[in-house]
Amino acid sequence: MTSMINIPRLDLYHYTQGTPEQRHQFSEAIGKAFNETGFVTIANHGMDKALIDELYKVVEAFFALPEAAKLKYEIPGLAGQRGYTSKGREKAKDAKVPDLKEFWQRGQHENPSVEELPRFDEVTGTVFRHLETAGRELLKAIAVYLQLPEDYFEPNVIQGNSILRAIHYFPIEDPDSLPDDAVRAGAHEDINLITLLIGASADGLEVLTREGTWYPVKAHGEDIVVNVGDMLQRLTNNKLKSTTHRVVNPPRELMKTSRYSVPFFLHPKADMSLAALESCIDAGHPKAYTDTTAGEYLDERLREIGLKM
């Protein structure tokens, strides 16, 4: 029964500013949810409604630019890790058709500047820093749940390879012309440690339950949705779940509308080891993955999803 799915709403203030008891409860709650479904929603993450509203305003303005203007920012050889990635480039692993989207990515450094939109760089940069800070606090709570030192992740995620991605799921003008399996984002798992998603301009995000059914995820107001990525799943030897999720197409009457979404993919530095933690290996849970680094794993996955040749 999908009604029992555990996607709790947690208040980040309870961890960053709470009593020892509140901090412990937060850590246990996020760990339990990440063990069961891999998803939580988070309130009080450090961004107010005005910033989120301006973010979506500048994102919408960027994707409304003429195609020629956007293509100036598509940088060959970077596998979509900076700047613009055009329609038809990315697909879910093992999918036969690409996702129905285009996107923009920024990282810590070396981001192209969008000359047409004076506020774009500043707003996306501010959001990047807010979500990086929130993500680091969440990883501290996760480390405590895993009985690791609270700052276990810190050396690897400060100035790590995190990415802010602004996505435009473009209007589908002729639904009848689409392949049967063409969707806005095919069923997939994220690559990174954790993903922080700032809402979205329309419904569509669904997670796959253990019973094999799809369950819609809805955030409350300005809450963000946070989920486990494959790197954290590997590190914890499947104790924390990188849950399969997708973005489905809207009802036919809404096909000609856009959907915007801004996830933050929290990546560690490339040399971080993803070898399973000894504390997550026992007779009932033998080591499930070969040892690799975050950089090696990212490279492998970028090839699988079509961004790198």
Secondary structure, DSSP 8 states (H G I E B T S, - for coil): -GGG----EEETHHHHSS-HHHHHHHHHHHHHHHHHTSEEEEE--S--HHHHHHHHHHHHHHHTS-HHHHHTTB-TTSTTSSEEE-TT----TT-SS--S-EEEEE-SS-----TT-TTHHHHHHHHHHHHHHHHHHHHHHHHHHTTS-TTTTHHHHTT---EEEEEEE---S-GGGS-TT--SEEEE--SSSEEEEE--SS--EEEE-TTS-EEE----TT-EEEEE-HHHHHHTTTSS----EEE----GGGTTS-EEEEEEEE---TT-B----GGG-BTTB---S---BHHHHHHHHHHHTTS--
